Amino acid sequence: GGEEDDEELPEEAVLALIAHHEREVERYKLKLDAAERKLADTRSRLARHRGRAPDRNNQPPPPPPPVQKAAAPDRRTPPPSQREAPKPSAPSQKPPAPQARPQLVIPGAGHSRPAPRPALPVPKKSPSSSSPSLVQAPQRKAEKKPKREIVQREHQNLVQSVKKSSAPTTLKFYGGTLVSSQHKRKLRCLELCPADDQLVITSALDGMVTLWQVQSSGPSISLLSTTNCFSSKQRWPEDVAWHPDGDTIFAVYTADGGDTQVSMMNLNTSGQKKVTFLQAKPHTKGIINNINFMPWSDTCFMTGGSDHAVMLWQERDDSWNHKKVHRDLHSSAVMGVAGLQQRKTIISVGMDKRIISYDVSAERAEYKNLIDSKCLSVLLNPSDFNLYMVQTG
């Protein structure tokens, strides 16, 4: 009976099943390769520990057993497409005339949305404002955190199907809901929480960072809190990013005038200690254009600035240590940075029209690609971290 049912499947369904199983095989191969890399790294650490330990017999430590690697698919990152979206208008640095407040657009109820992940505890107090503290040493959890385990979740597409028609057809689009952003000046950033897809933050030229919660029923959004995140020189955040744990928001500013370059906003703290600033100021001049956490087990983030530099910031106990990744590979401002999940490689793009892949472990550039347009940002594919998209203009 089962064989007869299989024979009755149309050809399109069989092709779809084949494509589905091929994707499953590819995904498990990538997981196997990642596990083997971790095993090899752990054995290398064991070998280094044995090499440092005193040996009474003056015998060298035995080498770690070789790791048999399965044939992995070719994951060379393809060159980015040059046919990207046009350059969006750059936000004005001058304060606009007081007009209607910016609007947030919430998808209509007809849109398919992914199932909500377990929400982190967020204080649901009435919207309030708090001023940043001048505390320079950030205080995070005292206990030593274990390394994060990166698990690639199954991606749920909002577009469920694509069809074509030879005759003119009317397309129906679901409407949206406009909500006041509560910001007094132009919006700058909007970021979804990586730990809870119902939490959203927005930042604007008024220096405020606002926390929102998208309601699970109906196209509505609630304001949870508003925090003053101006720098010590009264500069607004140029870019913001969520900590992977979802409890802290990082913001970057400018390197001009000795201003603070990175701030941390702890959502579990209130009052003047809610916003703290990192002491380090590694960027030398200009705006810090981008901050992005890397999808690696070690908690770290990258910043790219107008000084042509890319900086790596790593969490060590209660502090953040910075390290220059490269400063001479770009000849103009770095506009975006992103990290590949399967290996410690970062992609940086800039106004010099260059796309650079850099191996952090080997400390060398893997490839450099020069395209015809300025690169404004880079975004990883949410389903396959070996793919990325570059915005040009």
Secondary structure, 3 states (H helix, E strand, C coil): CHHHHHHCCCHHHHHHHHHHHHHHHHHHHHHHHHHHHHHHHHHHHHHHHHHHCCCCCCCCCCCCCCCCCCCCCCCCCCCCCCCCCCCCCCCCCCCCCCCCCCEEEEECCCCCCCCCCCCCCCCCCCCCCCCCCCCCCCCCCCCCCCCCCCCCCCCCCCCCCCCCCCCCCCCCCCCEEEEECCCCCCEEEEEECCCCCCEEEEEECCCEEEEEEECCCCCCEEEEEEEECCCCCCCCCCEEEECCCCCEEEEECECHHHCCCEEEEECCCCHHHCEEECCCCCCCCCEEEEEEECCCCCCEEEEEECCCCEEEEEEECCEEEEEEEECCCCCCCEEEEEECCCCCEEEEEECCCEEEEEECCCCEEEEEEECCCCEEEEEECCCCCCCEEEEEC
